[in-house]
Amino acid sequence: MNTPDSTPQTDSESEKKIVWNDEALRSHYANVVNVVGGREEISLLFGQSRNWKPEEQEVIVDLSHKMVLSPLSAKRLAFILSRAVAAYEQAYGAIDIGFKP
């Protein structure tokens, strides 16, 4: 298989064909994400919240995955994610995240 839409893509910067190999791909669920980083790398931390009662004062998150990105890759991810969220909201309505970014 290739990408989720099964279409080989071209990197517009270099015009190289990108073939997505998903043979080792594994799916994991996360309902919590955090970002930490410094000058050389930005890390995405993924996990699951154990809490299901809104009145609980402490939230316990079991971290399961850490994805380390270069700042360039992180910026590209931010761009792609913002476009994906905008398309989702266009189709299904605004997502309330509890504060104004």
Helices and strands as residue ranges (DSSP letters): E 9-11, E 16-18, E 32-37, E 42-49, E 61-69, H 71-92
